[in-house]
Amino acid sequence: MQPIIDHLQITVKDFKKAEAFYDKLMPILGFDLANKSKGRVDKHEFDVIEYVHPNITIGINSPRSVYDQDTVNRRKPGAIHHLAFRATSIDEIDSLYPLIKDIGANIVDPPQYYPQHGEKYYALFFKDLDGIKLEIMFEEK
């Protein structure tokens, strides 16, 4: 087996706001919105939007009604701490930074070297509208 992630599903608090945000974000990250799909899984009580790319599918899910008042906290057990996307260069991250700001992302840490993650680790950290932490990174080898 190859350790390749096929898809990732993220549950958001506000599904409609998340869709508007991710519709802006995903093309910046290389996803084609022509490959976006939406559906409902009645058995598990959630709506889903899938952003499909040949390398990975990212799904955005609505919460179950019993959890729709919960807050997002990446430090809760079972939560995704953050999701990192690998850039091809430092210049790519720098060019994406203003685009990420323009879509309304909450910038946590601007593009720069983060030696605590590696001597040549360069990244941009931001959060979506629900507070889910995302990262675009590049590490020189």
Backbone torsions as a table, in degrees:
resi	resn	phi	psi	omega
1	MET	NA	141.8	172.8
2	GLN	-96.9	134.3	-179.9
3	PRO	-79.1	73.1	-178.7
4	ILE	-113.3	126.5	177.7
5	ILE	-80.1	124.6	-179.7
6	ASP	-84.8	-47.1	-179.0
7	HIS	-151.8	159.8	180.0
8	LEU	-138.9	131.5	179.0
9	GLN	-112.6	130.3	-179.8
10	ILE	-120.2	127.0	176.2
11	THR	-90.1	128.8	-179.5
12	VAL	-110.9	163.1	-179.6
13	LYS	-78.9	-49.3	-176.5
14	ASP	-114.0	99.3	-172.7
15	PHE	-61.1	-44.0	-177.5
16	LYS	-67.5	-43.6	177.1
17	LYS	-64.4	-39.8	-179.9
18	ALA	-63.7	-41.2	179.5
19	GLU	-60.6	-44.2	179.4
20	ALA	-61.6	-41.6	179.8
21	PHE	-67.5	-50.5	-176.3
22	TYR	-69.7	-26.2	173.4
23	ASP	-64.2	-27.1	175.9
24	LYS	-86.1	-38.9	-175.9
25	LEU	-72.3	-45.1	-170.2
26	MET	-61.7	-38.4	174.9
27	PRO	-63.4	-32.7	176.2
28	ILE	-62.1	-34.7	-178.6
29	LEU	-87.5	4.1	175.2
30	GLY	101.0	6.6	178.5
31	PHE	-88.6	142.7	177.2
32	ASP	-97.3	120.3	-178.3
33	LEU	-64.6	-15.3	174.4
34	ALA	-65.1	-19.8	179.1
35	ASN	-99.5	13.5	177.3
36	LYS	-81.1	140.1	175.1
37	SER	-134.6	156.7	179.5
38	LYS	-131.4	149.4	177.6
39	GLY	-165.1	-177.9	179.1
40	ARG	-134.8	137.6	175.4
41	VAL	-113.6	89.6	-175.2
42	ASP	-59.3	-39.7	-177.8
43	LYS	-56.6	-34.3	-178.4
44	HIS	-110.4	9.3	174.0
45	GLU	55.1	55.6	173.1
46	PHE	-151.2	149.8	170.9
47	ASP	-94.8	152.7	-178.4
48	VAL	-141.9	142.5	170.0
49	ILE	-118.4	131.1	177.9
50	GLU	-117.6	128.8	175.2
51	TYR	-104.1	109.9	-171.2
52	VAL	-101.2	129.8	175.4
53	HIS	-132.4	151.8	179.0
54	PRO	-56.7	-25.7	-178.6
55	ASN	-88.7	-28.6	-177.2
56	ILE	-167.9	152.2	171.7
57	THR	-111.1	130.5	176.9
58	ILE	-110.0	122.5	178.4
59	GLY	-106.8	139.7	175.5
60	ILE	-113.0	121.7	-175.5
61	ASN	-112.5	147.9	170.8
62	SER	-78.9	155.3	178.1
63	PRO	-79.4	158.6	169.6
64	ARG	-67.2	149.6	-176.3
65	SER	-58.5	-31.7	179.9
66	VAL	-70.2	-15.0	-179.1
67	TYR	-113.0	2.0	-171.4
68	ASP	-68.2	-10.4	175.7
69	GLN	-99.7	-5.1	178.3
70	ASP	-67.2	152.1	175.3
71	THR	-94.0	154.4	176.5
72	VAL	-80.6	130.0	174.8
73	ASN	-145.1	114.5	-175.7
74	ARG	-68.6	-8.7	179.7
75	ARG	-98.2	0.9	175.6
76	LYS	-72.5	144.2	174.4
77	PRO	-56.8	136.3	179.8
78	GLY	88.7	-10.1	-179.0
79	ALA	-84.3	153.7	171.2
80	ILE	-77.6	125.3	179.4
81	HIS	-68.2	-51.1	171.9
82	HIS	-165.7	164.7	-179.8
83	LEU	-122.1	123.5	-175.8
84	ALA	-111.2	134.4	175.4
85	PHE	-109.7	134.5	-178.2
86	ARG	-87.5	124.8	174.9
87	ALA	-87.6	169.1	179.6
88	THR	-90.7	-13.2	-178.6
89	SER	-168.3	167.3	173.1
90	ILE	-63.4	-42.1	179.8
91	ASP	-59.2	-37.2	178.6
92	GLU	-63.4	-44.1	178.3
93	ILE	-61.0	-46.1	-179.9
94	ASP	-60.7	-36.4	179.9
95	SER	-75.1	-27.1	178.8
96	LEU	-80.7	-24.8	-176.1
97	TYR	-52.0	-52.7	-179.6
98	PRO	-64.5	-29.9	177.9
99	LEU	-67.5	-40.8	178.4
100	ILE	-64.9	-42.6	176.7
101	LYS	-61.4	-42.7	-175.8
102	ASP	-64.9	-24.9	-179.4
103	ILE	-86.1	0.6	176.7
104	GLY	93.5	14.1	177.0
105	ALA	-67.1	147.6	175.3
106	ASN	-85.5	108.7	-179.1
107	ILE	-74.6	119.6	178.9
108	VAL	-87.3	-50.7	178.4
109	ASP	-142.9	128.5	-177.0
110	PRO	-72.0	170.9	179.5
111	PRO	-62.4	126.0	177.3
112	GLN	-173.4	174.9	174.6
113	TYR	-76.1	139.4	176.6
114	TYR	-123.1	83.4	-174.4
115	PRO	-61.8	-20.1	176.8
116	GLN	-65.9	-16.8	178.0
117	HIS	-102.9	-9.5	-178.9
118	GLY	152.1	146.5	-174.6
119	GLU	-55.6	-34.8	-177.3
120	LYS	-117.6	33.6	-177.7
121	TYR	-92.1	116.8	-177.3
122	TYR	-118.6	131.8	-173.8
123	ALA	-154.9	163.4	170.9
124	LEU	-124.9	129.0	178.8
125	PHE	-115.1	133.9	179.0
126	PHE	-151.8	167.5	178.3
127	LYS	-123.3	150.0	174.6
128	ASP	-79.2	-173.8	-175.2
129	LEU	-67.5	-21.7	177.9
130	ASP	-91.8	-4.8	-178.9
131	GLY	94.8	10.3	177.1
132	ILE	-75.5	125.1	-175.7
133	LYS	-82.3	133.4	179.3
134	LEU	-127.8	160.4	-177.0
135	GLU	-146.8	144.3	167.0
136	ILE	-119.2	125.2	-171.9
137	MET	-134.9	159.3	171.8
138	PHE	-148.1	135.0	177.5
139	GLU	-126.3	118.7	176.6
140	GLU	-67.8	136.5	179.9
141	LYS	-99.6	NA	NA
